[in-house]
Amino acid sequence: MKKVICIAVLLAGSVSLTWAQTKTPVVTHVSHGSFSGGNAAINTPTHTFNVQLRKSMDEINKDVKSGKLTKSQAQTVRGKVKAIRIQELQFFRENGIKELTSDQLTQLNQSLSQISSSL
């Protein structure tokens, strides 16, 4: 009887090993439509504004590398962009959520446009 139980346990163990996961699944984040798989901030006006802020910083860095801006000029412009970001964070605190009102967004966009046009 003990031999039968041992054989049954060995068979059960070997079967469970063959069913074990052999390859780790790869999770990809592909967004289709308005649902973004848990990240609802994508495609909001606030997200779009933040993308513009990052592009402005990238543009400043490119202009320094190309010689269009000196390091001193770039530092000044970066300070202005950072001030806009600080204002955005202040608006978030005032609103109690990480979203901007249309008036706040207009104000920040105007400030960013003034900087961008000076580049």
Residue frames relative to the residue before (quaternion, step in Angstrom):
aa qw qx qy qz dx dy dz
M 1.0000 0.0000 0.0000 0.0000 0.00 0.00 0.00
K 0.6417 0.5211 -0.3277 0.4575 3.58 1.00 -0.84
K 0.6240 0.5411 -0.3438 0.4467 3.61 1.03 -0.72
V 0.6450 0.5222 -0.3157 0.4600 3.58 0.99 -0.84
I 0.6566 0.4997 -0.3067 0.4744 3.60 0.96 -0.85
C 0.6481 0.5160 -0.3180 0.4611 3.60 0.95 -0.84
I 0.6575 0.4959 -0.3085 0.4761 3.58 0.94 -0.88
A 0.6472 0.5168 -0.3203 0.4599 3.60 0.96 -0.82
V 0.6519 0.5010 -0.3137 0.4750 3.60 0.97 -0.83
L 0.6527 0.5106 -0.3150 0.4627 3.61 0.94 -0.83
L 0.6583 0.4984 -0.3093 0.4717 3.57 0.94 -0.85
A 0.6534 0.5076 -0.3140 0.4656 3.58 0.94 -0.86
G 0.6552 0.5143 -0.3071 0.4603 3.57 1.01 -0.80
S 0.6843 0.4761 -0.2977 0.4652 3.58 0.92 -0.83
V 0.6205 0.5287 -0.3427 0.4669 3.59 1.08 -0.65
S 0.6686 0.4931 -0.3134 0.4600 3.59 0.91 -0.83
L 0.6198 0.5328 -0.3480 0.4592 3.60 1.09 -0.58
T 0.6602 0.4940 -0.3225 0.4649 3.58 1.00 -0.69
W 0.6753 0.4728 -0.2958 0.4827 3.57 1.16 -0.47
A 0.4681 0.6908 -0.4405 0.3311 3.58 1.25 -0.19
Q 0.5702 -0.5945 0.4484 0.3468 3.51 -1.16 0.61
T 0.2038 -0.8118 0.5396 0.0916 3.56 -0.70 1.06
K 0.7823 0.2152 -0.1161 0.5729 3.58 1.16 -0.41
T 0.4227 -0.6991 0.5177 0.2540 3.57 -0.92 0.92
P 0.4074 -0.7113 0.5057 0.2689 3.61 -0.77 0.96
V 0.3242 -0.7279 0.5749 0.1861 3.54 -1.13 0.73
V 0.2310 -0.7735 0.5799 0.1095 3.54 -0.76 1.10
T 0.0767 -0.7836 0.6157 0.0315 3.55 -0.81 1.00
H 0.3103 -0.7405 0.5704 0.1731 3.54 -1.15 0.63
V 0.1226 0.7778 -0.5991 0.1452 3.52 -0.03 1.31
S 0.1978 -0.7962 0.5652 0.0861 3.52 -0.71 1.07
H 0.0353 -0.7736 0.6327 -0.0034 3.54 -0.87 1.00
G 0.8276 0.1251 -0.1141 0.5351 3.54 -0.74 1.02
S 0.7636 -0.3822 0.2648 0.4480 3.54 -1.21 -0.50
F 0.6351 0.4978 -0.3527 0.4738 3.61 1.16 -0.36
S 0.1681 -0.8367 0.5192 0.0465 3.53 -0.62 1.11
G 0.5966 -0.6225 0.3587 0.3576 3.57 1.09 0.58
G 0.8089 -0.2730 0.1370 0.5024 3.59 0.87 0.86
N 0.7084 0.3775 -0.2660 0.5338 3.59 1.16 -0.25
A 0.1192 -0.8560 0.5021 0.0307 3.54 0.24 1.32
A 0.5459 0.6429 -0.3957 0.3636 3.61 1.23 -0.19
I 0.5536 0.6093 -0.4034 0.3994 3.59 1.17 -0.38
N 0.8334 0.1924 -0.1942 0.4803 3.54 -1.11 0.88
T 0.4881 0.5935 -0.4837 0.4189 3.58 1.12 0.52
P 0.6381 -0.5253 0.3778 0.4174 3.61 -1.14 0.38
T 0.6255 0.5358 -0.3430 0.4517 3.59 1.04 -0.70
H 0.6470 0.5058 -0.3169 0.4745 3.59 0.96 -0.85
T 0.6468 0.5244 -0.3148 0.4556 3.57 0.93 -0.91
F 0.6424 0.5155 -0.3216 0.4671 3.58 0.99 -0.81
N 0.6657 0.5026 -0.3080 0.4575 3.59 0.94 -0.85
V 0.5973 0.5330 -0.3563 0.4819 3.58 1.11 -0.61
Q 0.6407 0.5147 -0.3221 0.4699 3.61 0.99 -0.79
L 0.6202 0.5346 -0.3422 0.4609 3.60 1.01 -0.75
R 0.6725 0.4910 -0.2963 0.4678 3.58 0.89 -0.93
K 0.6400 0.5177 -0.3252 0.4653 3.58 1.01 -0.79
S 0.6194 0.5373 -0.3428 0.4584 3.58 1.04 -0.71
M 0.6580 0.4929 -0.3098 0.4776 3.58 0.95 -0.86
D 0.6341 0.5190 -0.3279 0.4701 3.60 1.02 -0.77
E 0.6410 0.5279 -0.3132 0.4609 3.56 1.01 -0.85
I 0.6267 0.5251 -0.3336 0.4693 3.59 0.99 -0.79
N 0.6646 0.5044 -0.3032 0.4605 3.58 0.91 -0.91
K 0.6365 0.5192 -0.3219 0.4709 3.59 1.02 -0.79
D 0.6659 0.5123 -0.3023 0.4503 3.57 0.94 -0.89
V 0.6202 0.5167 -0.3463 0.4780 3.59 1.08 -0.62
K 0.6714 0.5029 -0.3019 0.4530 3.58 0.89 -0.91
S 0.7078 0.4490 -0.2655 0.4764 3.57 1.02 -0.78
G 0.5270 -0.6512 0.4022 0.3694 3.59 1.23 -0.24
K 0.4379 0.7044 -0.4503 0.3307 3.57 1.28 0.07
L 0.7675 0.1768 -0.1006 0.6080 3.58 1.17 -0.66
T 0.4015 -0.6628 0.5653 0.2829 3.53 -1.15 0.62
K 0.6604 -0.4957 0.3652 0.4300 3.57 -1.23 0.26
S 0.6356 0.5344 -0.3241 0.4532 3.56 1.05 -0.76
Q 0.6566 0.4970 -0.3077 0.4766 3.58 0.96 -0.87
A 0.6464 0.5247 -0.3164 0.4548 3.56 0.98 -0.87
Q 0.6355 0.5313 -0.3303 0.4526 3.56 0.98 -0.81
T 0.6404 0.5222 -0.3167 0.4657 3.58 1.01 -0.80
V 0.6884 0.4744 -0.2833 0.4698 3.57 0.88 -0.97
R 0.6223 0.5317 -0.3402 0.4629 3.60 1.00 -0.76
G 0.6217 0.5443 -0.3325 0.4546 3.57 1.03 -0.77
K 0.6524 0.5053 -0.3135 0.4698 3.57 1.02 -0.78
V 0.6466 0.5029 -0.3181 0.4772 3.58 1.00 -0.82
K 0.6478 0.5104 -0.3173 0.4681 3.59 0.98 -0.80
A 0.6169 0.5379 -0.3448 0.4597 3.59 1.06 -0.69
I 0.6239 0.5212 -0.3349 0.4764 3.58 1.06 -0.72
R 0.6468 0.5121 -0.3157 0.4688 3.58 0.97 -0.85
I 0.6348 0.5205 -0.3268 0.4684 3.60 0.98 -0.79
Q 0.6351 0.5148 -0.3239 0.4761 3.58 1.03 -0.80
E 0.6271 0.5329 -0.3344 0.4593 3.59 1.01 -0.79
L 0.6572 0.5068 -0.3049 0.4673 3.59 0.93 -0.88
Q 0.6218 0.5311 -0.3307 0.4711 3.58 1.08 -0.73
F 0.6312 0.5195 -0.3288 0.4728 3.58 1.02 -0.78
F 0.6154 0.5435 -0.3449 0.4550 3.60 1.02 -0.80
R 0.6602 0.5066 -0.3081 0.4611 3.58 0.92 -0.92
E 0.6576 0.5144 -0.3080 0.4562 3.58 0.96 -0.88
N 0.7102 0.4610 -0.2538 0.4677 3.57 0.98 -0.89
G 0.3853 -0.7323 0.4759 0.2979 3.57 1.13 -0.59
I 0.7364 0.2597 -0.1938 0.5939 3.57 1.32 0.07
K 0.5171 -0.6394 0.4675 0.3243 3.55 -1.23 0.33
E 0.5141 0.5673 -0.4632 0.4464 3.52 0.72 1.16
L 0.3281 -0.7402 0.5600 0.1757 3.52 -1.19 0.64
T 0.4508 -0.6294 0.5443 0.3230 3.55 -1.17 0.55
S 0.6554 -0.5161 0.3595 0.4180 3.57 -1.21 0.33
D 0.6339 0.5254 -0.3339 0.4590 3.62 1.05 -0.71
Q 0.6507 0.5073 -0.3127 0.4706 3.57 0.99 -0.84
L 0.6549 0.5167 -0.3036 0.4605 3.55 0.96 -0.90
T 0.6317 0.5253 -0.3250 0.4684 3.58 1.01 -0.80
Q 0.6528 0.5170 -0.3123 0.4572 3.57 0.92 -0.90
L 0.6879 0.4740 -0.2887 0.4678 3.60 0.86 -0.93
N 0.6428 0.5229 -0.3226 0.4575 3.59 0.99 -0.77
Q 0.6348 0.5208 -0.3290 0.4664 3.58 1.02 -0.76
S 0.6501 0.5102 -0.3141 0.4673 3.58 0.96 -0.84
L 0.6699 0.4888 -0.2954 0.4744 3.57 0.96 -0.87
S 0.6289 0.5390 -0.3319 0.4515 3.59 1.03 -0.75
Q 0.6267 0.5319 -0.3382 0.4583 3.59 1.00 -0.75
I 0.6652 0.4859 -0.3043 0.4782 3.56 0.96 -0.80
S 0.6704 0.5163 -0.3016 0.4393 3.56 0.89 -0.95
S 0.6666 0.5017 -0.3114 0.4550 3.57 0.99 -0.77
S 0.6526 0.5142 -0.3244 0.4521 3.59 1.15 -0.45
L 0.5799 0.5926 -0.3778 0.4122 3.59 1.25 -0.22
